[in-house]
Amino acid sequence: MIDVMLTLFALVIVGYVAGKFGYLGGDFDRQLSRLVINITCPALILSSAMTGELPDRRYILPLLLISIVTYAALAAVAFLLPRYLTKQRTDEGAIGFALMFGNVGFMGYPVVASIFGHEAVFYAAVLNVVNTFTVFTIGTMLITGRSEVEGGRFQKKVLYSTPMLSAYLTMLIVALRIDGIPVFVSQSLTMLGNITVPAALIIIGSSMSQLPWRAMLGNTTVYVTSLLRLVVLPVGVFYLCRALGFSDLVVSINTVVIAMPVATYGTILCLKYEKDTSLMTEVTFITTLLSMLTIPALVELLAL
């Protein structure tokens, strides 16, 4: 697992160096991010049900259920705990978002695939359905500080975005046990999906290269929030879901997904709603860096 994380971190370093030397950054990063989110990541999700053995369809409903339970618990933490972590009321929303949402799309899929195998990307994608829905509802409420979501109503387009559509289609393929998909389709999707891991990690490194030095140092609030996001909450979710009787595989994959560093959507939403991005940027950077140590440690816990 340490070798896996070092490999992933090496790609982050490549992105950082490339960003510092001007090969990446700005519009290129934004366009590459759009390519990953809307094309290569959906291809990765679809290919998880088209190569080798089909994932077990019996896990679909338990995964959806455990995800709902998990994000209900995290939402309670996100709304109640931040007031005790900062004296700045304006920072409470950013802290709540950081506690609730991990970087599933960019780091969750690569890490899950590395730990549990390529077919486990499908399971992570099922978990991400609830994650994506709550990011653009509860997440927006946390960032804006009000109960309005895009003018008082949820934007339905989130439900049929490319990543969500690929998750729905993949669940359908697994649920109906659709096999015999033409090789040129499955191999094309596999090749396209393979771009996701290096591209996503390089983008993360490039985004880090744009941060001021102050953001790399952090402060007490940032480190306490990071400890909660990377260690306390994943461990709490692990024991909660195990106590509720979910299977070991479902609990393990869900825990690893929850243990990801802060979702990059946080910074995107701060920019969109014209909120200060400094705290969100700092905690995103620190959690991404520390996750290289905490994720292997968490995997050791899961193995006990």
C-alpha positions, 0 to 999 in steps of 0.5 A, a space after each residue: 500500500 505504501 508503494 501504491 501511495 508513493 506511486 500516486 504521490 510521484 504523479 502529484 509531484 510531476 504535476 507540481 513540477 510541471 506547473 512550476 515550470 509553466 507546462 500546466 496551469 490556468 486554462 489548460 488545467 481547467 480544460 484537462 479537468 473537464 476532460 477527466 470529469 466528463 469523459 475519462 472518468 465516466 469511461 473508467 466507471 463503465 470499463 469497470 463492468 466490462 473487463 474481467 468478471 462482472 462486479 457482484 450486483 448484490 452490493 448495489 443496494 447495500 452500497 447505496 444504503 451505506 452511502 446514505 447513512 454515511 452522508 447523513 452522519 457527515 452532514 450532522 457533523 458538518 453543520 454542528 462541529 465547525 462552530 467549535 473549530 473556529 472563531 470566524 463565523 464566515 469560515 464555518 461553511 468551508 470547514 463543514 464542507 471540508 469535513 463532509 466531502 472527500 475527493 472521490 472523483 480525482 483520488 478515490 477511484 485511483 486509490 480504490 482501484 489500487 487497493 481492491 482491484 479495477 472492478 471495485 471502481 464500480 462500487 466506488 461509483 455507486 457510493 459517489 452517486 449520493 456524494 455527488 447529489 449532496 455536494 451540489 445540495 448540502 455542499 452549496 448550502 454550507 458554502 453559501 451559508 443559506 438554504 438556497 440552492 441555485 436560486 432556491 431549487 436543486 439543479 436537476 442537470 446534476 442528476 444527468 451529468 456525464 459521471 452520473 449517467 455512467 454510474 447509472 448505466 454501469 449499475 444497469 449493466 451489472 444488475 442485468 448481468 449484461 455480458 458479451 459487450 464487443 471488445 472494441 467497445 470495452 477496450 476503447 473505454 478501458 484505454 480512455 479510462 486509464 487516462 483518468 488516474 495520471 491525469 487527475 493526480 497531475 492536475 492536483 499537483 499542478 493546482 498545488 503549484 499555484 498556491 502561495 507559500 502561506 497556504 502550504 503552512 496552514 494553521 491550527 484550524 486547518 490541521 485540526 480539520 485535516 485530522 478530523 477529515 482524514 482520521 477521526 471521521 473515517 474511523 468513526 464511519 468504519 465502526 458505525 457501519 460495521 455496527 449496523 451490520 454491513 458486509 466487510 467489503 462494503 464497509 471497507 470500500 466506503 471507509 476508504 472513499 470517506 478517507 480521501 482529502 478534501 474535494 476540489 469542488 469546495 474551491 470551485 463552489 467558493 469561486 462560483 459564489 464569490 466566497 473567500 477561497 483561502 481556508 478551503 485551498 489550505 485545507 485541500 492542500 494539507 489533506 492531500 499531502 497528509 493523505 499519503 500517510 493516513 490512507 496506508 495507515 487506514 488500510 492497515 486498520 481495515 486489515 485487522 
